[in-house]
Amino acid sequence: MHIHIPIPRDKPFDVVGVGINVIDYLFRVPRFPEPDTKMDALDAMIQGGGLTATAMVACARLGLRTRYIGRFGGNEIGRMAREELQREGMDLSAAVTVPGVPNRFCVVLVEEASGHRTIVRERDPRIRLTPGDLSPETVCAGRVLHLDGHEGDAALQAARWAKARGIPVSVDAEEPTEHREELFALTDILIVSQRFGRTLTGLHDTQDVLEALSRLGPACVGLTLGGAGSALRCRGEVVHAPGFSVNVVDTTGAGDVFHGAFVYGFLQGWEAGDILRFANAVSALKCTRLGGRTGIPRLEETRRFLGACGGTAHPSPSRKEHTP
């Protein structure tokens, strides 16, 4: 199955991401704690996170020309968040730093046995991106626009500009957010977790959930299925790609990374099944390390992993593959 969505050429960036960034305080623990108890962490780490920011890190490591647009707090962790993205080589010229406002941050507890995590977050409302922070020139400088929907009016404005200019809009939705119905109607590729897909549609079966999501407007809708892989529905046709068996250390950021890898495969013009398999592999490799970004692989590592798993390490593009 091929994804028949036109992609513009001759843009300064392959992908522009508009959305949130955070700093994660990660603790790997033997088990989730009981009330009024203390325990020692097995491992701990401080690193950047956030749906769109982490997806852009995945895109950058895979070799795409990447721009991130979002708000950084004017405090120390805001500086940390910006510097971490700068080290990945992405463009931050359109990002905004807000003096006197703290950056978003999360405390993440990761259970040793399962790799599942529980997140406690702090989000000052003043850190939200506004339409006034954006311009059509900066938002529409990529061949794909990727959003997470958490920025409300700003995300909606960015999608409208992209749609008017023929730029495909990709959205990662993880929970009910402001303007989601309007945003989904402007979306070309909507991929959500199985849990949120079931919550959003009130349905359980994967095929039923995908069909219901498609009625929201996007040309392609997908579900991430955890260890079971992922599924995509485009124009009435459904394709599924199984997951990979790896030693799961931490699932934080797995969906964000999947989206970044999906955008990469989409820009190469691969068939849908190859895109899903590739994105599954990138996400699986991420899960072998603590943190949302530590384990994000580069392109050659992903290809070696796919080859070792007995699959196609080099999917054949139907459009010319981007060479970084």
Buried (B, 14 or more C-beta within 10 A) or exposed (E): BEBEBEBEEEBEBBBBBBBBBBBBBBBBBEEEEEEEEEEEBEBEBEBBBBBBBBBBBBBBBBBBBBBBBBBBBBBEBBBBBBEBBEEBEBBBEBBBBBEEBBBBBBEBBBBBEEBBBEBEEEBEEEBBBEBEBBEBEBBBBBBBBBBBBBBBBBBBBBBBBBBEEEBBBBBBBBEEBBBBEBBBEBBBBBBBBBBBBBBBBEBEEBEBBBBBBBEBBBBBBBBBBBBBBBBBBBEEEBBBBEBBEBEBBBBBBBBBBBBBBBBBBBBBBBBBBBBBBBBBBBBBBBBBBBBBBBBBBBBEBBBEBBEEBEBBBEBEBEEEBBEE
